[in-house]
Amino acid sequence: MKVSYNELQGLCRQAFSGMGFEEGEAADAADMVAWMQCHGLEGLDALGRGLDHLLREDPDELPGMLYCDGDLAVLDGHGQSVLRASSLAVELGFAKARARGLAIIKIRHCHNRQLILGYLSRLAGRGMNVTAFWRNAQMPLTEQVVGFRANHTVPEIRVYAVREVPEENEPNDGITLVLANHVDLLPAMRSEYRYELLAQQGESELLACRERAFAEGIEVDDTLWQRLKSLASRILVEASDASREGAGAGSRDDD
């Protein structure tokens, strides 16, 4: 089935609210998924793969700061989705890069990392050069490198297969962001280990996907759409319960 961008963003926002996101966080998370989907980057697939995990997360557990100085911050995402763990982190990186010219943010122990791209698009739209990279635990090991140029809201994307990996390689559940105030950071791969380019997407390709999505609608999976509707219905149940508790006259007759 096909839906409009507004329909997709609206249902996702309600579904995230039903999952316990605060109002602003739910709107941000919905924007991230819809942004990915309308640019042909399979945001709904990424959400669907991580949805069960997301439902088990504690909405009150915030990312923890492991290290911070003027140029670098390392945060612990506590195994949560980037939809919960990254919004404050990317804003911290933006503030550091504005003040210092360059900043590096590392978020450890997080998942759904692909969905961070919508947040990074916002930073690029505010005049920041941003590169993000992370590794996926699959064979062969793949590394994704994404680069936004300042004032360009779509990225260049590269996916590489890394054929040789050192034994001390850390678990592949983190993401690194490099933000520069005045230097282009385009995606590239330089490594002493053997690698090969598996896929790439340029700005023009992503912009064309967006134009088609707005003109023709966005393709969504029926099963996932119904599941999001079910999560969104939690809001209506809670609202109805609250309405019943507050029904009737107040302590004054003229309430």
N, C-alpha and C positions, 0 to 999 in steps of 0.2 A: 504494500500500500504506500501511497505518497501523502505527505503532509506538508504544510507550510512551515517556514522557519519559526514563525510566532507560535504555531501549534506545538511544535517540538519543544521550543524553549519553555512554553507555559506548562506543559505536562511534566517535563523534567523538573522544573522548579517545584511543582506540587509534590512530585515523588520524593525529591530530596527533603522537603519539609516533612513529609510523612516518615522519613527515615531518621528524623531528629535533628536535621540541620537547622541552625538559626536562620531567620528570614534572609539576611544579607548573604550568608554563606550558601543558602539554597539557590539564590538568584545567580551568584557567581558560578557555582558548580553547573547549573543549567546552561549558562552562557558558554562554559567550556565545552560541554558535550555538543551543544548545537553548533558552535563554531567549528569543531572538528568535523562534524557530519556534513555541514554544507560546503566544506572545502575538500570533500572526498577522502578524508583521513580516518573514516570508520570509528567515529567517536562512540556511536551506540554499541558497536561490537566490543570496544574496549570497556565500556560501562557494563555490558552484559557479562563479560568474562570475570569482572571483579565484583559483581553485584552481591553475591553471597558473602564474600569477604567483607564488603562494605556494611552489610546488614549486621555483622557480628561485632563491628567496631564500637568502641566507647566514644560517643560524641563529645564527652567532656574531657577527653585526654588530648592535651595540646602538645605540639612538638616541643622537644626539650633542647636547650642550647648546650652543646658540648664544648664549643670553643668560639671565641669571637675576638677579633682585633679590628683595626681600622680598615683592613682590606679583605679579610677572610672571615666567614662564619660557617661553622659546621653544626648541623642540627640533626637530632634523632627524631625520625617520623614515627617511631614506635609501631612500625608495621602497618600504618594506616595508608589509605589512598591519598594521592596528591591532592585530591579534591578537598581533603581536610587539612593536609599537612603543608601545603605549599604557598597559600596566598600571602601569609605574613612573611614567609621566607623570601619570596620574590620582591616584596615591597622593601624589605630590609636591604636586599641587594641593590635595588634601584637607588635608595637613599645613600648607600655607601658609594656607589659609582658616581652619583651626582657630586658628592663631596670630595672624592679622592681620584676620580677619573677612571678607576678600574676596581672591580670587586669580584670575588669568587664566593659562591654559595654552594655548599655541599649538603644535600639532604640524604641522610642514611636511613635505611630500613623503611622504605615506602613502596607502594605498588600503584598500578594504573598510571605509570609515569608518562605515557603518551599524552594523557589528558592535560598535562601542564602547558601544552602549546598555546592554548587560548589565553592563559595568564601572560605568557611571554609576548604574545601579539599585542596585548595592551601596553606593555612596557615599551615595545618597539614603536608603537603609535605615539608614545610620549617622548620620542627622540632618543631612545637608548638602543645601542647595538647589543645584541644578546646571542650567545651561543650556548646550547645545552647538549650534553652527551651522556649516554648511559649504555650499559651492556645488558643483554638479555640472556638468561641462563638456558640456552638451548644449544644443540649441536648441529652445525658448528656454532660456536659462540658468535653472536652478532653485536655490533656496536652501532648505535644510531647517533648521528650528529646533525643538529638542527641549527641553522643560523638565520637570525633576523637582522636586517639592516635598519638603522634608525629611520623612523618615519615610514617604514614598509611593514604593513600588518600581516603579510604572508611570508613564510620562510623559504629558504633553500634546504632540502632534506637529503641526506645521504645515509645509506645503510651498508655496512661493511661486514664481511665475514672475517673473523680473526682466527687464523688456523693454528697458531701456536700461542699458548697462554702460560705464563709462569705459574709454578706450583703454588706460590704464595698469593695468587690472585684472590682478592676479597670477594665475599658473596655479592652476587649481582642484583642487589636490591636498593641501589642508591642512584642519585642523579647529581650531576655537577653543572652549575650555571656559571658562565663567565659574562660579565656585563662591563661594557666600555662606553664611556661618555662621548668619545671623539674618535675612536678607532674602529674600522670595519672588522668584524669577526665572522668571516664566511666559513661554512663547513668544509673541513678538510681532514685528512687522516695522515698522521706521520707516526710511524711506529717501527721499532727494531724487529717486531714480530711480523710474520707473513700475513697479509690480509688481501681481500679482493672486494671490489665494489659490487654489491648485489643489486642495489636499486637507487634511484635518485628521482627527486621531484623538484621542479623549479617554480619560481614565483608565477610565471605565466600559466603553467598547468593548473596550479591551485586556484588562481583567479578565474580561470575558465570554468572550473568545477563550481565555484561559488555563483557565477553568472547563471549556469544551468540550473542550479538548485533553486535560486530565487525565481527563475522563469518557469520551471517545470515542476517544482516541488521536490521534496527530499524523500528518498526511498527509505522505509523503515521496515523492520521485521515485525510481523503481526504478533508473534508470541511475546517478544520483548515489549512491544507497545501495550499489550494487555497487562503484562506484569507491572509496568510503570503506572498504568491506570489503577491497579489494585493498591499499589503503594500510596498513590495520591489520595485514594479514598480514605486512608487513615485520618487525613485532615478533617474530612467531613464528619467522620464518627466522633472525633475529639470535639469538634465545634458543636455538634448536636448535643453531646453530653454536657458541655459547658453551658449551652443555651438552656437545657432543662434545669440545670442546677440554679441558674440565675432567673428562671421564670417566676412570675407571680409578683405581687406588690412588694415594695420595699418597706423599710421601717416607717416611712411617711406615706400618707394617703395620696399626696400630690406628686409622688415619684414618677 
